[in-house]
Amino acid sequence: MTQEPILKGRGLVKRYGKVTALDHCDFDLYPGEILAVIGDNGAGKSSLIKALSGAVVPDEGEITLEGQKINFTSPIDARAAGIECVYQTLAMSPALSIADNMFMGRELRKPGIMGSLFRKLDKPAMEKFARAKLNELGLMTIQNINQAVETLSGGQRQGVAVARAAAFGSKVVILDEPTAALGVKESRRVLELIRDVRSRGIPIILISHNMPHVFEVADRIHIHRLGKRLCVIKPSDYTMSDAVAFMTGAKLPEGVTEAA
Ligand SMILES: Nc1ncnc2c1ncn2[C@@H]1O[C@H](COP(=O)(O)OP(=O)(O)OP(=O)(O)O)[C@@H](O)[C@H]1O
């Protein structure tokens, strides 16, 4: 790679009491790529993306975005910097509408009296924007933008979460297990959305246990093992069973040692 990574982590450490979830972990995401992050249960994948998206503060190490050192202390900081993350839990309010969920925490407000803190929400503008974004991403099955999120199917909810991330993630979109618990058709749609985001030039980090999905969409695969990056492979160079063998420690890629 001749380009510089857009998002880079070096020597990241995160401890939870006696558990070391991240053990001097390195990470590189390059512009315009879909980077899958795979690893066994408990390998530290979620801890890694939480550190990159401000949900946890690493105990050690350095993160840079476009070459600038960043010190996120919350996901709000990361969002302000253009990094959007869809966590496994989706972080949506089921009783609120699709439009309200898309704007949660960054509501548009009507112009008010100068200096007024009590500016009214600009509902029409938010609905218009939400509709435009969902249409742009081909989520035409959602008829009513005012529909409560709790009335949507799992796939539609995931679609709204991905649409929200894609709409506001100007620099990086992170998706933690976006196809887990989805049916075949719904998973397909989410994979298409992921490709769609990439085609708009936004790089994506995809955490997934689903090897066929990973091998289908990823440009590169970061294999995470025991709290650190074991290696990065190209899906064209290895089989799915190789990847699983690497992440479980059954075998190592050529030239890689476990201590690396
Ligand atoms: N909030 C927490 N408190 C205590 N331990 C934690 C916490 N979060 C993660 N851990 C521990 O850190 C380690 C790494 O967890 P993490 O969730 O990052 O792994 P993962 O690779 O995402 O796992 P999975 O694939 O099962 O989701 C695990 O041993 C886990 O139990």
The ligand as an ORCA input file, in Angstrom:
! r2SCAN-3c Opt
* xyz 0 1
  N     -16.910     -4.087     29.739
  C     -16.157     -5.147     29.963
  N     -15.854     -5.542     31.218
  C     -15.062     -6.602     31.462
  N     -14.520     -7.384     30.503
  C     -14.801     -7.042     29.222
  C     -15.620     -5.919     28.890
  N     -15.700     -5.836     27.532
  C     -14.967     -6.861     27.052
  N     -14.430     -7.577     28.047
  C     -13.555     -8.736     27.908
  O     -12.523     -8.406     26.993
  C     -12.245     -9.496     26.125
  C     -12.441     -9.078     24.687
  O     -13.821     -8.839     24.464
  P     -14.402     -8.265     23.114
  O     -15.876     -8.081     23.296
  O     -13.615     -7.098     22.679
  O     -14.113     -9.478     22.125
  P     -14.767     -9.834     20.714
  O     -13.660    -10.337     19.865
  O     -15.531     -8.685     20.197
  O     -15.737    -11.028     21.121
  P     -17.102    -11.560     20.426
  O     -16.745    -12.057     19.070
  O     -17.479    -12.659     21.354
  O     -18.074    -10.400     20.427
  C     -13.166    -10.634     26.566
  O     -12.448    -11.469     27.440
  C     -14.286     -9.922     27.301
  O     -14.852    -10.737     28.289
*
